Amino acid sequence: MVSFEKVIGDIYRLKVPFDTLYTSVFLIKKRQGNVLIDCASNASDVDEYIVPSLWNLGLRVTDIQYLILTHKHGDHAGGKERILELCPDIKIISGVVEKFLNDLTMYELKGHTLDCIGVLDERTKTLISGDGLQGAGVGKYRCSLANKDEYIKTIEKIRQDKRIENILFSHAYEPWNKDGVFGREEVEKALKDCKNYIKGANY
């Protein structure tokens, strides 16, 4: 059975099966309000994976006050309607807003789509990037960009932001074959890999 696994600080990851891969649902536990980032592909994912995994952490789905959608693709936002059925009062965030809950910053990550956002947890200096950074892609899903120029701007913006010491991806992207990088040196290398890949790809 899949379950939320602690990654760093109060950030947890749930790996929900998707096709031959997995998509990530993140949980940030906060006294001011628990935050769910993305909600998998459909109602079944919510009922079979998200709800039981929250329960295993001692949380009910109604204990989630915020749902952040990193973008509108189905494997990230497909469970939204079921979440709303279970938590009609939940606040949904799908765009860049001001800093909230004291130490979470919404982070615009245009490129993969034009509505991509991430969440920077300033306590752990960790950027949850969703699909905002893709390396070479994963499996049959190669790096997919709506706008190459915006993607390059996103890479450069992250490179210049020295607050970011860790990045969590939604999938185990190639060439790293892992879903996160830790430490500024690994972050710099991952950003360089992202830029080098699209230089050699046809967009």
Secondary structure by P-SEA (a helix, b strand, c coil): ccccccccccbbbbbcccccbbbbbbbbbbccbbbbccccccaaaaaccaaaaaaaaccccccccbbbbcccccccccaaaaaaaacccbbbbccccccccccbbbbbbccccccbbbbbcccccccccccccccccccccccccccaaaaaaaaaaaaacccccbbbbccccccccccccccaaaaaaaaaaaaaaaaaccc
